[in-house]
Amino acid sequence: PASLSVTYDNQHSMAAVTQHLIGLGHKRIALIAGHTASMVTKARLAGFRAAMDEAGLHVPPEYIRWGDWEHHSGVEQTDALFSLTIPPTAIVAMNDVMAAGAYASASRMGLRIPDDLSVVGFDNQMFASYLYPSLTTVALPNKQIGLTAAQHLLWKLENRDDVPSTTVLPCQMMIRESAAPVRGVS
């Protein structure tokens, strides 16, 4: 039996949230990525790079930081980014937990989000809207994934020939308060 897969669009969603920052005037955008071997990391990295390339923006190698999806790596990688001679004006975190770590690091350094640093996340975890300021992020279509998977399974049980083997659903960007126009830098 052929396998069925219902997932969400990591690459285009990451490109969209990166383009949001570019649209706010950010040119020095850093990325806090997940595990290097993760397929999700690879897709989101491709989306980030595509958006930056499309805008003609260079990404210094030191602006790509490798985390482990956990809060502490958001803290550590933000600390590392702000130890650079030219720190970023914005950070894209590959999940909301690492974005919250970036908030913690920024707060410890006396940086104000979004005045001094814009931060965006990915996953729209329940706490994202409760962070201060509320986190701009990408909402996953979890309910739609479940409904679509159930529908495809029912079709498969009915022996329908037209059941797609892979379905990729779009995500929704949640524009909140953590990203603002870049201030005073070029």
Buried (B, 14 or more C-beta within 10 A) or exposed (E): EEEBEBBBBBBBBBBBBBBBBBEBBBBBBBBBBBBEEBEBBBBBBBBBBBBBEEBEBEBEEBBBBEBBBBBEBBBBBBBBBBEEEEBBBBBBBBBBBBBBBBBBBBEEEEBEBBEBBBBBBBBBBEEBEEBEBBBBBBBBBEEBBEEBBEEBEEBEEEEEEEBEEEBEBEBBBBEBBBBBEBEEEE
